[in-house]
């Protein structure tokens, strides 16, 4: 049995221009799916602040394989002068494309996470503030970020943070299966402004 594959385009916490980028890029993605004869449906669509902007859009495919989306997954760049702020100098806008396979046994791939340590703040004594015991884990595929600071050691915080990450990913996937509004995840999704997997140019993306 083929796995269900979901493709999420999101502007994250980006401005309205990033929502316009989602709006335009997802149209290009639909053309790609049609060219590849991949069956799809849109199960969640969150409009942004303007009639033509879109903060999040979720596709569900039924006859695709993970390799079909190579070159789309990751940060996508839209190069265009802002169509809503004429005097704004920024021309580079970034969104994220996320791939989720379902169902599958929930495992954390070490190549898909980034672990950072930092100094914990607050009560806990001098040792806590001087040593980088706090842990932040970033799940690259979904952009979910978790932190843990309560443990007395880095090892304790890492263990707790990994468990917290598993719970967050499981919650994320359950939400996708139920077709919920994924706008709530925008504040948790980190979008890298660089090394885009794909770049689009031109004012056609605000049409």
Beta strands, then each sheet from edge to edge (+ up, - down):
strand 1: 4-10
strand 2: 40-47
strand 3: 54-61
strand 4: 74-79
strand 5: 92-102
strand 6: 113-118
strand 7: 134-139
strand 8: 145-148
strand 9: 198-201
sheet 1: 2+ 3- 1+ 5- 4+ 9+
sheet 2: 6+ 7- 8+
end
